[in-house]
């Protein structure tokens, strides 16, 4: 296929716009000093002189060239250079394909025909999109520095080589995705998603300075009314709404729903001298011990001991008790204070005791517990009041119902919160 060189300056003019009679146009392969042969026919069978010679009006004859870019050096008839055109604009004598339409290359698109230019432009556009994470199907562009304030808006990836400030708990070797959304040259937002995690972190670029990382809390399931979202072992988790009357409680690791008070099983006091309630959780702050018609085989003190590490303490109790009864002395300081237990009552062998005894943690630094009784009822018309306190060496985990006699009837239980 021949190129028709009819778009070259067909009339040669000088700098003042006047035709140049007898002007000469020497043709070369583009970018070289290799002469390129012109022809008078499209079959390229009739050669013309090179240089071509303009007529008295400065007009060149029509001519054809073999395919390929061409350089034209234009001079006067005496050889004075008027212009150099490289490449000169030519067109095919019969246009049938984009590859046969030629034009001047540029720095951005160094092609000399439409087909090649389209290919280069498409490749350049694809490269540009990939840089900013638009429409990619392979690896996103690696972000070298997380703290770079001049990156383009788009989607990137980070790996072990990426430097900068990461959210707490995330390091470069975690790898993941970074999304950057820009408003202005100094205002933007950065989102970070660690690989293998559902966690999402975000920070602001304000006045060209990054602010601290924050975390967006998301749910692992569809939320419904009353649900709570909390941080699980590795990602946010959903806690479904609890049933009516339940309260939010923690097991020291995760939140959950439970009763406001936990009630133990009932234990009989029909023999022996102790009933233990152990494995009480360390978070407990209030305990109620319930006595139901408890009696002993003979007169004896009945009360409580508390302890830690599964063992009830036998010393260090401070307490006082008072007996309220009919008669001339309605209030009596009895039974006598003891240091080996919290005394609730001193019962005769025929007496039964029913009472609620309250234990409250009053000082977490010393594990100090207070005790209060009241009123407790004994067989007949007598009532008992009491109070006391004791500090433990650690968290309370056992309550012991104790008598220095022998139980023969009744039952006890505890509730705690």
C-alpha positions as CSV (number, residue, x, y, z in Angstrom):
1,X,0.0,0.0,0.0
2,X,1.4,3.4,-1.0
3,X,1.2,6.6,1.0
4,X,-0.1,9.7,-0.9
5,X,2.0,12.7,0.2
6,X,-0.6,15.3,-0.5
7,X,-0.7,17.0,2.9
8,X,2.9,18.1,2.7
9,X,3.2,21.9,2.1
10,X,2.1,21.6,-1.6
11,X,3.0,25.2,-2.1
12,X,6.3,26.3,-0.7
13,X,6.3,29.7,0.8
14,X,9.0,31.8,2.4
15,X,8.8,33.5,5.8
16,X,6.8,36.4,4.4
17,X,4.2,34.0,2.8
18,X,5.5,34.4,-0.7
19,X,5.7,31.4,-3.1
20,X,9.3,30.1,-3.6
21,X,9.8,29.3,-7.4
22,X,11.9,26.2,-7.9
23,X,12.0,25.3,-4.2
24,X,13.5,21.9,-3.5
25,X,12.0,19.1,-1.2
26,X,14.4,16.3,-0.3
27,X,12.7,13.2,1.1
28,X,14.4,10.9,3.8
29,X,13.3,8.0,6.0
30,X,12.0,9.7,9.2
31,X,14.8,10.4,11.6
32,X,17.6,9.5,9.2
33,X,19.6,10.8,6.3
34,X,18.5,7.8,4.1
35,X,16.8,9.1,1.0
36,X,13.2,8.0,0.4
37,X,12.2,7.5,-3.2
38,X,9.1,9.4,-4.5
39,X,6.9,8.1,-7.3
40,X,4.3,9.6,-9.6
41,X,1.9,6.6,-9.3
42,X,0.4,4.6,-6.5
43,X,1.9,1.4,-7.9
44,X,5.3,2.9,-7.2
45,X,6.5,2.1,-10.7
46,X,7.4,5.5,-12.0
47,X,10.2,7.2,-10.0
48,X,10.4,10.9,-9.6
49,X,13.5,13.0,-8.8
50,X,14.6,13.4,-5.2
51,X,14.7,16.3,-4.4
52,X,11.3,17.3,-5.8
53,X,11.3,20.6,-7.7
54,X,8.5,23.2,-7.3
55,X,7.2,25.1,-10.3
56,X,7.4,28.8,-10.9
57,X,4.5,29.3,-8.4
58,X,6.3,27.2,-5.7
59,X,3.9,24.3,-6.2
60,X,5.0,20.7,-5.8
61,X,3.8,17.9,-8.0
62,X,1.7,15.1,-6.4
63,X,3.7,12.0,-5.4
64,X,3.5,8.7,-3.7
65,X,5.8,7.0,-1.2
66,X,6.3,3.5,0.1
67,X,4.8,2.9,3.6
68,X,6.6,4.4,6.5
69,X,7.3,7.8,8.0
70,X,9.1,10.4,6.0
71,X,11.2,13.5,6.7
72,X,11.1,16.4,4.3
73,X,13.9,19.0,4.1
74,X,12.7,22.1,2.2
75,X,15.2,24.6,0.7
76,X,15.4,27.3,-1.9
77,X,16.6,26.5,-5.4
78,X,20.0,27.6,-4.2
79,X,20.0,25.3,-1.2
80,X,19.1,27.7,1.6
81,X,17.1,25.8,4.2
82,X,13.5,27.0,4.6
83,X,12.1,24.2,6.9
84,X,12.5,20.6,8.0
85,X,9.4,18.5,8.6
86,X,9.9,15.2,10.5
87,X,7.7,13.3,10.2
88,X,5.9,14.8,7.3
89,X,2.1,14.3,7.3
90,X,1.1,11.7,4.7
91,X,-2.0,9.6,4.1
92,X,-2.8,6.4,2.2
93,X,-4.1,6.6,-1.3
94,X,-6.9,4.2,-0.2
95,X,-7.8,4.3,3.4
96,X,-9.0,0.9,4.7
97,X,-7.5,0.5,8.2
98,X,-6.5,2.6,11.2
99,X,-3.0,1.4,10.8
100,X,-2.8,3.1,7.4
101,X,-3.7,6.5,8.8
102,X,-0.4,8.3,9.7
103,X,0.2,11.4,11.8
104,X,3.0,13.0,13.8
105,X,4.1,11.1,16.9
106,X,4.2,12.9,20.3
107,X,6.2,12.3,23.5
108,X,3.1,10.8,25.2
109,X,2.1,8.7,22.2
110,X,5.2,7.9,20.0
111,X,3.3,6.3,17.2
112,X,2.9,7.4,13.6
113,X,-0.4,5.8,12.7
114,X,-3.9,5.6,14.3
115,X,-3.9,1.9,15.1
116,X,-0.6,2.0,17.0
117,X,-1.7,5.2,18.8
118,X,-4.9,3.5,20.0
119,X,-3.0,0.6,21.4
120,X,-0.5,2.8,23.2
121,X,-3.3,5.0,24.6
122,X,-5.2,2.0,25.8
123,X,-2.1,0.6,27.5
124,X,-1.4,4.0,29.1
125,X,-4.9,4.2,30.4
126,X,-4.8,0.7,31.8
127,X,-1.6,1.5,33.6
128,X,-3.0,4.7,35.0
129,X,-6.1,2.9,36.4
130,X,-4.0,0.1,37.9
131,X,-1.9,2.7,39.8
132,X,-4.9,4.0,41.6
133,X,-6.7,0.6,42.0
134,X,-9.5,1.3,39.5
135,X,-10.7,-1.7,37.6
136,X,-7.8,-4.0,38.5
137,X,-8.1,-7.8,38.4
138,X,-4.7,-8.6,39.7
139,X,-2.5,-7.1,42.4
140,X,-3.2,-3.6,43.5
141,X,-0.3,-1.1,43.5
142,X,2.0,-1.6,46.5
143,X,2.0,1.4,48.9
144,X,5.6,2.1,50.0
145,X,4.9,4.5,52.9
146,X,1.6,4.6,54.8
147,X,2.3,8.1,55.9
148,X,2.8,9.5,52.4
149,X,0.4,12.5,52.2
150,X,0.7,12.9,48.5
151,X,-0.6,9.6,47.2
152,X,-3.4,9.6,44.7
153,X,-6.9,8.6,45.7
154,X,-7.6,4.9,45.0
155,X,-7.0,1.4,46.3
156,X,-3.6,0.0,47.2
157,X,-2.1,-2.9,49.1
158,X,0.6,-3.0,51.9
159,X,3.1,-5.7,52.7
160,X,6.0,-6.3,54.9
161,X,8.1,-3.7,53.1
162,X,5.6,-0.9,53.7
163,X,6.7,1.7,56.2
164,X,4.7,4.3,58.2
165,X,2.2,4.3,61.2
166,X,-0.1,1.3,61.5
167,X,-3.1,0.9,63.8
168,X,-2.5,-0.7,67.1
169,X,-2.3,-4.5,66.7
170,X,-1.5,-4.3,63.0
171,X,2.0,-4.6,61.5
172,X,3.3,-4.4,58.0
173,X,3.8,-8.1,57.7
174,X,0.1,-8.6,58.4
175,X,-0.5,-7.3,54.8
176,X,-3.8,-6.0,53.6
177,X,-5.7,-3.3,51.7
178,X,-5.5,0.5,51.9
179,X,-8.2,2.7,50.4
180,X,-7.5,6.5,50.1
181,X,-10.3,9.0,49.4
182,X,-9.1,12.5,48.8
183,X,-11.2,15.8,49.1
184,X,-8.4,18.3,48.5
185,X,-4.6,18.3,48.4
186,X,-4.5,18.5,52.2
187,X,-7.7,16.8,53.3
188,X,-8.5,13.1,52.8
189,X,-9.4,9.8,54.6
190,X,-7.5,6.6,54.7
191,X,-9.1,3.2,55.3
192,X,-7.1,0.1,56.2
193,X,-8.2,-3.5,56.1
194,X,-5.8,-6.2,57.5
195,X,-5.9,-9.5,55.5
196,X,-7.8,-12.3,57.2
197,X,-9.7,-10.0,59.4
198,X,-13.1,-8.2,59.3
199,X,-11.7,-5.2,61.2
200,X,-11.7,-1.8,59.6
201,X,-9.5,1.2,60.6
202,X,-9.8,4.8,59.5
203,X,-7.8,8.0,60.0
204,X,-8.1,11.6,58.7
205,X,-5.6,13.7,56.7
206,X,-6.2,17.2,58.0
207,X,-4.1,20.2,57.0
208,X,-1.7,17.7,55.4
209,X,-1.1,15.9,58.7
210,X,-2.5,12.4,59.6
211,X,-4.5,12.1,62.7
212,X,-4.7,9.0,65.0
213,X,-6.1,5.8,63.8
214,X,-9.7,4.9,64.8
215,X,-11.6,1.7,64.3
216,X,-15.1,1.3,62.8
217,X,-17.0,-1.3,64.6
218,X,-19.0,-3.6,62.4
219,X,-21.2,-6.7,63.0
220,X,-20.6,-10.2,61.9
221,X,-24.3,-10.7,61.4
222,X,-27.5,-8.8,60.5
223,X,-28.4,-6.7,63.5
224,X,-31.9,-6.6,65.0
225,X,-33.4,-4.3,67.5
226,X,-31.7,-4.4,70.9
227,X,-28.5,-6.2,69.7
228,X,-25.1,-5.2,70.9
229,X,-21.8,-5.2,69.0
230,X,-18.6,-5.8,71.0
231,X,-15.0,-6.7,70.2
232,X,-14.5,-10.5,70.1
233,X,-11.3,-12.5,70.1
234,X,-10.2,-11.1,66.6
235,X,-13.0,-9.1,65.2
236,X,-16.3,-7.4,66.2
237,X,-19.1,-9.8,67.2
238,X,-22.8,-9.5,67.7
239,X,-24.6,-10.2,71.0
240,X,-28.3,-10.8,70.4
241,X,-30.8,-9.0,72.6
242,X,-31.4,-10.8,75.9
243,X,-34.7,-12.0,77.1
244,X,-36.9,-9.9,79.3
245,X,-35.5,-9.3,82.8
246,X,-32.0,-10.4,82.0
247,X,-29.0,-8.2,82.7
248,X,-25.8,-7.6,80.9
249,X,-22.9,-9.4,82.7
250,X,-19.3,-10.2,81.9
251,X,-17.4,-13.4,82.4
252,X,-14.1,-11.5,82.4
253,X,-13.7,-12.0,78.7
254,X,-16.9,-11.5,76.8
255,X,-20.2,-9.9,77.7
256,X,-23.4,-12.0,78.0
257,X,-26.9,-12.0,79.5
258,X,-27.7,-13.4,82.9
259,X,-29.8,-13.0,86.0
260,X,-29.3,-10.1,88.3
261,X,-28.8,-12.6,91.1
262,X,-27.5,-16.1,91.0
263,X,-29.1,-18.5,93.4
264,X,-27.3,-21.6,94.6
265,X,-28.7,-25.0,95.3
266,X,-30.1,-25.5,98.8
267,X,-27.9,-27.5,101.2
268,X,-29.3,-29.4,104.2
269,X,-28.0,-28.6,107.7
270,X,-29.0,-31.9,109.3
271,X,-25.5,-33.1,110.3
272,X,-21.9,-32.0,110.6
273,X,-20.7,-28.6,111.5
274,X,-20.0,-26.9,108.1
275,X,-21.7,-26.3,104.7
276,X,-19.4,-24.9,102.0
277,X,-20.4,-22.7,99.0
278,X,-17.3,-22.6,96.9
279,X,-16.2,-21.5,93.4
280,X,-17.9,-18.1,93.9
281,X,-16.8,-15.9,90.9
282,X,-14.3,-13.2,91.6
283,X,-16.5,-10.5,90.2
284,X,-19.1,-11.0,93.0
285,X,-19.7,-7.9,95.1
286,X,-22.9,-8.9,97.1
287,X,-23.8,-12.2,98.8
288,X,-26.9,-13.1,100.8
289,X,-26.9,-16.3,102.9
290,X,-30.3,-17.7,103.5
291,X,-30.9,-19.7,106.8
292,X,-34.1,-21.7,106.9
293,X,-35.1,-23.2,110.3
294,X,-31.5,-24.2,111.1
295,X,-30.9,-25.9,114.5
296,X,-28.2,-27.7,116.4
297,X,-28.2,-30.6,118.8
298,X,-27.1,-28.4,121.7
299,X,-26.4,-24.8,122.5
300,X,-23.8,-23.4,120.0
301,X,-22.8,-20.4,118.0
302,X,-24.0,-20.4,114.4
303,X,-22.4,-18.1,111.8
304,X,-20.3,-17.6,108.7
305,X,-16.8,-17.8,107.6
306,X,-15.4,-16.5,104.3
307,X,-12.1,-17.2,102.5
308,X,-10.1,-17.3,99.4
309,X,-8.3,-20.1,97.4
310,X,-11.1,-22.5,98.4
311,X,-10.3,-22.3,102.2
312,X,-12.4,-20.5,104.9
313,X,-10.4,-18.2,107.3
314,X,-10.7,-19.1,111.0
315,X,-9.3,-15.8,112.4
316,X,-9.5,-12.1,111.9
317,X,-13.3,-11.6,112.2
318,X,-14.6,-8.4,113.9
319,X,-18.3,-8.5,114.8
320,X,-21.0,-7.7,117.3
321,X,-24.5,-9.2,117.9
322,X,-27.5,-8.0,119.8
323,X,-30.5,-9.9,121.1
324,X,-33.9,-8.2,121.2
325,X,-36.5,-9.8,123.5
326,X,-39.4,-9.1,125.8
327,X,-38.8,-8.3,129.5
328,X,-36.9,-5.8,131.6
329,X,-33.8,-5.9,129.3
330,X,-35.1,-5.8,125.8
331,X,-31.7,-5.3,124.1
332,X,-28.8,-7.5,125.1
333,X,-25.3,-7.6,123.7
334,X,-25.3,-11.4,123.1
335,X,-23.9,-13.6,122.0
336,X,-20.4,-12.5,122.8
337,X,-18.2,-11.2,120.0
338,X,-15.8,-13.7,118.4
339,X,-12.8,-13.6,116.1
340,X,-13.2,-17.0,114.5
341,X,-16.4,-16.4,112.6
342,X,-19.2,-13.9,112.0
343,X,-21.7,-14.9,114.7
344,X,-25.3,-14.9,113.5
345,X,-26.9,-16.5,116.6
346,X,-26.2,-18.4,119.7
347,X,-28.9,-21.1,119.7
348,X,-30.1,-23.4,122.4
349,X,-30.6,-27.0,121.3
350,X,-34.3,-26.5,120.9
351,X,-34.1,-23.3,118.9
352,X,-34.4,-22.9,115.1
353,X,-32.9,-20.0,113.2
354,X,-34.2,-18.3,110.1
355,X,-32.4,-15.3,108.7
356,X,-30.9,-13.5,105.7
357,X,-27.2,-12.5,106.3
358,X,-25.7,-9.9,104.0
359,X,-22.1,-9.8,102.9
360,X,-20.8,-6.8,100.9
361,X,-17.4,-6.1,99.4
362,X,-16.6,-2.6,100.7
363,X,-12.9,-2.2,99.7
364,X,-11.4,-3.9,96.6
365,X,-7.8,-2.9,97.5
366,X,-7.9,-5.0,100.8
367,X,-10.7,-7.4,99.8
368,X,-12.6,-6.1,102.9
369,X,-16.1,-7.5,103.4
370,X,-18.8,-6.3,105.7
371,X,-21.5,-8.5,107.3
372,X,-24.9,-7.5,108.6
373,X,-27.7,-9.6,110.1
374,X,-31.1,-8.5,110.5
375,X,-33.2,-9.1,111.9
376,X,-32.7,-12.9,112.4
377,X,-35.5,-14.8,114.2
378,X,-35.1,-17.6,116.7
379,X,-37.8,-19.9,118.0
380,X,-40.1,-17.8,120.1
381,X,-40.1,-14.0,120.1
382,X,-36.4,-13.2,120.1
383,X,-34.8,-11.3,117.3
384,X,-31.0,-10.9,116.6
385,X,-29.1,-8.0,114.9
386,X,-25.4,-8.1,114.0
387,X,-22.6,-6.5,112.0
388,X,-19.0,-7.1,111.4
389,X,-16.1,-7.0,108.9
390,X,-13.1,-8.9,107.7
391,X,-10.3,-8.5,105.1
392,X,-9.0,-11.3,102.9
393,X,-5.7,-12.0,101.3
394,X,-7.3,-12.3,97.9
395,X,-10.6,-12.4,96.1
396,X,-13.4,-14.2,98.0
397,X,-14.4,-17.5,96.5
398,X,-15.9,-19.5,99.4
399,X,-18.6,-18.9,102.1
400,X,-18.9,-21.4,104.8
401,X,-21.9,-21.8,107.1
402,X,-20.4,-22.9,110.5
403,X,-21.4,-24.0,113.9
404,X,-19.1,-24.9,116.8
405,X,-21.8,-27.6,117.6
406,X,-23.6,-30.1,115.4
407,X,-26.4,-29.3,112.9
408,X,-29.5,-31.4,113.1
409,X,-32.2,-29.7,111.1
410,X,-32.9,-27.0,108.4
411,X,-31.2,-25.8,105.2
412,X,-29.1,-23.0,103.8
413,X,-28.5,-21.4,100.4
414,X,-26.8,-18.4,99.0
415,X,-27.5,-15.8,96.2
416,X,-24.9,-13.4,94.8
417,X,-24.5,-10.6,92.4
